Amino acid sequence: MSDKDKMAKYRTEIQQMMFVSGETGEPSPETTTLIESIVQDQVQHMLRECTILATRRGSKSIGTDDLFMLIRHDRAKISRLRHFLQWKDVRRSVKDSDDKGGDAGADVAAGDADLAAGVVGAGPAAPGDAGKKAKRAKVDLVWEVQSFFAENPPLMDDVEDEEEEEMNYATLQRLKNADERTKHMTREEYVHWSDCRQASFTYRKGKRFKEWAGFGLITDSKPSDDIIDILGFLTFEIVQTLTEEALRVKEAEDLYKKTSGGGAEASRLKRKRERGLFDPPEEAREPVQPGHVQEAYRRLQRGNMKARAMLNFTKSVHRASLKLVSLLAHVKS
Amino acid sequence: MSLPSSRDRQNYARPLPNVPRLRTPNASMSDEAMSNGSHNNNLAEGLETAAEDDPRVARWRENYLRTEARITALLGGDHQHDGDDGEAAQTADQPAMDAPAAHDARPTATPKKAARTIDEDDYGDDDDADEEDDTCTSPLLAKSAPNGIGCPSIDAPSLQISSLSSKLGIESIAAPSAEQPKSADDLRKKLQQDKEADEEAAKRSFHTMFYTLESDRDAMLEQQKLDELDRQVETEMSGQSAATPAPGASTAPQQGTLSTTNLGASSLTLKHLIARIDAERDKVKASDTQLRSLISEVRKNRSKWANEDRVGQEELYESMEKVIMELKAGEHANPFLQRVNKREAPDYYNVIKQPMDIGTMMKKLKQLAYKSKKEFVDDLMLIWANCLKYNSASDHPLRKKALYMRKETEKLVPLIPDITVRDRADVEAEERRMRNGDADADGADDSEDEEPIMASRGRKAPSKGGKGGNAARKAPPAGLEGTPDQESKPAVPTLNHAVSNLKNEFLRADSEMEGSVNGFSTPPPGTLTPIGPNGLLRSGAHGSQADVSEADGTGASVSGFTEEDADLDDLEYKTWKQVTKKDRATIAAERHRLFRDDQLQPDEPAIMRSKAGMRRWARHRKQAIEEGISGASASLADVKDGVQTTTSQSLAEGIAGEEERQVPDYYDPVCTIPDLDERLQWIEDSQGHVIQQHEEYMRLVPSGQFTAPDSALAKKMESNMRQMQETRKICAKIGIVKQMQLQSQMYQNQFQKYDPRPFIEADIEPVVVSEDGPVMAPYVCRAALQRSVGKIFYHAGFEEFQPSALDAITDIAGDFFQKLVASFGLYREMPKMKSDVTVPDANVTPANWVPRFTQEEAIMHSLQVNGVDLESLETYVKEDVERLGSKLSGMHDRMRSYYAELLRPALDNAGADGSGAFNDGSEQFVGGDFAEDIGEDFFGFKELGLDKEFGVAFSVPLHLLQNRMHKAYQSQNTNNIATTGTLMEEPAKFDSVSVQNVTNQIGLMRSWFLIKLRQNDNQSLVEDEDLPPKQRFPKPRLPPTGKISSPRKRPLREQQQMARKKRKLDEEKDETGGNDHNSSSHGSFMKGLGKPVGKLKLEMPQKENQNQNVAEPEKDDGSAVGMISPESILAA
């Protein structure tokens, strides 16, 4: 934690996140700073949008619904978030009900980290089966079916939650990726990796995060824990998406260099790789450069046709507003 | 034949020998002589026009053109051109006459050249029709075709000359006597035909060419000028009209065979008629004789020129008038119409000593100042020569006009019979003299025989034989105007004078012979021989005559200048202009009348559509279509057919008295008939009834045009929406139940029954259209789109929405779809690209061009460009439609179970029996069996054995026990009656008790009813239920125990109750003294007691039919128990 560096407040976290997302090298401070500023920008953008939505709703404080609204098109993420919130509820109640103290806290902590990494297993929830039954409240979205009707009947247990399936699919994909990544890791590396998975912008850094994200400035209200958690999740997603995209950019660049006779460097890389037979491969790789990140960001900000559709056959110029980076992750991958 | 004319006789009377001898040198010499003459003329004319092409160059060019044409002809396999060639060769026999005969006479330096020129002309300028017309109508075609073919195509000129001349010589030798009149006839006819062909071509071009109207004004002005001229001449003449000899009766003495013989001057007056009759000869059912007599009848008394005392005047003047009319009408005639004004050209009369103009000529004509053709022609030529002389600058515009007019003149002059007008006395005197002199001559008898006839007709055609005798008399006018001839024609070269004179001799021999022949119907062979000597006699003698022939002879070369002078317009247009000039002028004048002084003249007659005009239009159209069908490459026969049909039509029409206008249809726009759909035509059947055709094209707009198509997606969405409605229904019930649980007091209309109606897309009313295309109805389309948007709204969960939101979304959606379709159109209409693979087209020709995008690609592109991809569409269908359906049904189940739980709070077995038990909104439950669950015979029905009797488990639903719920339920569930009413029909309502049917009541009650009726003024009594809600009695209340006390169950005590009630009633009656009617009195009486059960029972059937089963059995004793229940309750 480089407290001195005013800008780079999350350098370690970002490095860890990038590592989790596949960046094996040691990213330079410039890169992390860039990513941080991007993330900050995105968070602030989200907050602004949420405030607008909340105002439109007639509410002074932003709620989870507003955040959900922002990412409503990303079904997988929505379902993950809902799941997360549900389980958070469960955990809290479990924590409240059987006062085991540190154990439960550890559970929650683990669960949170797991969530961040996409591992939402039954593990932490397993002990509180009864609690789950009773307390697992559905996180309702305003556009869901139950809001169609005036009455809200209690859930029937046998109703299969299809979102879960969907979410499970996404989760499995993530797990698979993580598995691929960790397949050849040594024990130490894995430990490091799992440490890195717990990196979060918000976990136990709530105050710093609020400050960093400009809560006091952008929105007056005191954000709820849920919002902070969701933002934590989303920030992780942003970093991950950016990193993956940047890696892809770098890959393409390397490929281009290799084919278009960046001769010396290519051979150097080759030598490096060959030499890296006995070295940990991640160290052999060059880290992502700020340029890659910028390019990745540009790509992720690229407008799509849908936003421009109504401007076809007009002479208006489409001014794309800032887009949330995480939205396109699935489309891209 | 049967009417031998005086002219015949004359010729018979004067047979001249040695025609063969004469003709032969003529034929053989003509080449040389003509070439010399023309050469000289060329030189001479060169003085007038500075620039002339090198004759050799011209010759080469012609040769080249000719060869080209031949090659194309050969390649084209078209023998017509050979025919032309042959014809041309044949016509070379009379070069002086023939050259002008060509439509557009080109330089004819030699006879051979004349031939070439014609040939070339036919290729270069005339359109096919013209050419074909020429060839097909030319009687020479058949004869001359072989000759033409025989002609080597690339021959050297000299070779050709020899061959031509030898051939001509042979021909003229072979058929010397017959050939001449024939060719003269043909010549005349050919001139006519050419003219007609021109007109025909121009007319044909009506359908194919559009000429702008800019020349109309000129035409109109010219025509006005002409008319003015006429008027002027008329007025000037009117003073002298008294001096004009009164026209005598005259007939056309000479009518040849219509098809072969010309009719002399009559051919000018009646030429159209005759030509048509000729063309349709086989269709005319009349012998030649009849026809001829007919025509002579028609012509009788017709001519204003006819004068008994002036022999030949009618013919001569008629033809002269024709010629001058024709010339006058020409488009270039304008400057020559009137005398040159001294103001315009001050020095004119210095230069021109003998001014002449058409107006003056007309005057002279009217004054009968012309004695012979020659004088007339001299005057004409004088006009042009004056002009050429005065305007000596070679590029002067008037020169062109003058040259053109001269050319025209030369074309027309041969049509004038060479007749010298003589006094009758002279003629007769000469006749006598001649008869005396040539008494032994052939045919003298004939002529003598004919004499009386001729005399009786008062008409005698002068022959050229008389010319010599008349020379002296002719002299004065010739002197008058003939002297300037020398001046006006300084071109005659003195060097070659002898030669030209020599040539002129022969020429004149020809022309004079023709002139005389003009009058002959069928001159027998050999009769022409006398011409020669006469010609010889005169040729040297009269210089003026030489001039005439000079003019004739030089005609060809003179006309050559016009070519160089390059006509202002192309020939076709010129012909067109000329043909249409008069009518155009008329039409323009008509139009002009309306807009005179640059403003609309309201008083002028409007230009109206006329029946004749419309008929004409239709005919032209048909004609054009026919020609269009026959096509450009139509064979000769085709064209012939076409011509025949058209002429037959126009013949018929012409007889019908319809004037034929020589203008294209677009000059007569009011008479055009718009293209009518066949279905709209006025067609009558055999009975004369109009056939209604609207069934064939009026059609209903097929239904479903404005409703959503019946697709799988739409069905799914519909079912989703139905599901939502059902769920909402349950929702509403839940809400009511919840409310009932909270609220202590209920109001009558507190709960609105939620009864959504199913969605039905209304289609438009039946609309009749006449076309097949899409119905363009923006408002309807928008409404339909709005409806669809509304459905999507509902499908998305909005039960209701603001109209403004609906409008906004509709507009956006419309906009989006427009863009989508527009981009689709763009992709569709991308320029085609060439492909390597030949695509078999629908047409036979395989096209290498394929659309840039296939349909599918175009759709995908336009979707993509508008931000839609298939995945998102699929996701929508999967997520927002299909999964929504499953979610909705899940929600529905949840709602129902929730409702069920709400409805029976006391019973805990709610979820156990599963959702299947609640198929239609807890009806089973409501009519259900919870009382049995309790295990109590609630109403004691079992005890009564009613359950066995009806086979139904009688149990009272919960809400009956809880009055509040019951009422609420009733208010919302009135329709449940219908659903379960199938079990047992709802009984008919009791008739209200009235005076009429009171006797039907049981006797015990009757008196009471009567009292009630009396109180009610004999109005029928009102049932309690029908009272207004405020006056109604409160419903019976069950005690909190929920148990109905036993007296109700005890039938034994009914009588007792009845008795008691009666007693009470009586008491009451005494007390209240019939204040109100039944119910109110009861109400006051039973206050606080609650309604009797019997009352409840009575209204059961109406209220709800769950109770029907319960109520029914009690009805039996209902009448007995009637109103007793309060007492029974009291008693209990």
Interface residues (C-beta under 8 A of the other chain):
Chain A: R75 W143 E144 V145 Q146 S147 F148 F149 A150 E151 P153 P154 L155 M156 V159 E162 N304 M305 K306 A307 R308 A309 M310 N312 F313
Chain B: M724 T727 R728 C731 A732 I734 G735 K738 A796 G797 E799 I812 D815 F816 K819 A822 S823 Q864 V865 N866 G867 V868 E879 R883 L884 S886 K887 L888 G890 M891 D893 R894 M895 S897 Y898
